[in-house]
């Protein structure tokens, strides 16, 4: 079965990633399983001052938290939901884990089946090196990933490593995705408006 939430403009049908295609999406929606206790939409009192300076995103899986940083200062903190296997680092297609490492936003989709979505550049070079070493991908696939990352482009999404990892909406009250990072709709709207393609994203345990 193929997974993750992704951008209709980029992919059609089912994909081989951490989330499912947004066309005909039937991905498991938030339920009472693997609940994020106490997770609530971020309550912000002041509008963000845009454009942000040196924007970056830090996701901490263990605390279900996404921090938006501008000029070295945390300007927003959002509760998040993760993959159905929320603890492990993503290793391959179908493991339902949210990846860890350093990435960047490679696309923005305002027509997402999950309200809005920001594409994360998984797999990165470290993932490609591991995949080659473990025999999951070929040398050609490894080189294609490395080339894309060095160009700050969209890395191949259809290898055995999986792909189509997005930050998107539709709720953060449980770990319900196939590897993506989920926010409440009002939070992804604010984040979507604040960050451009190329924004660095760090996902850590």
Number of C-alpha atoms within 10 A of each C-alpha: 9 18 29 28 36 37 26 16 12 10 14 14 12 19 23 22 32 33 31 30 27 24 17 11 17 12 17 12 11 18 12 10 11 17 15 18 9 8 17 15 18 15 11 12 6 6 7 14 10 10 12 16 12 13 21 23 23 18 23 17 23 11 12 23 18 24 19 22 18 19 11 11 13 14 15 18 19 23 25 31 33 29 28 20 18 24 14 15 19 25 20 21 25 21 20 27 25 30 32 22 18 18 23 24 24 21 20 22 20 15 14 20 21 23 17 23 29 28 24 30 28 33 33 23 22 14 21 24 18 15 22 18 13 9 11 18 17 15 15 10 19 23 15 15 27 21 16 16 21 11 10 16 17 20 24 22 21 15 20 18 25 27 34 31 31 32 26 33 25 18 26 27 26 23 28 27 31 30 35 35 33 32 30 21 18 16 23 22 17 13 22 18 12 17 21 19 15 17 17 19 22 18 18 15 16
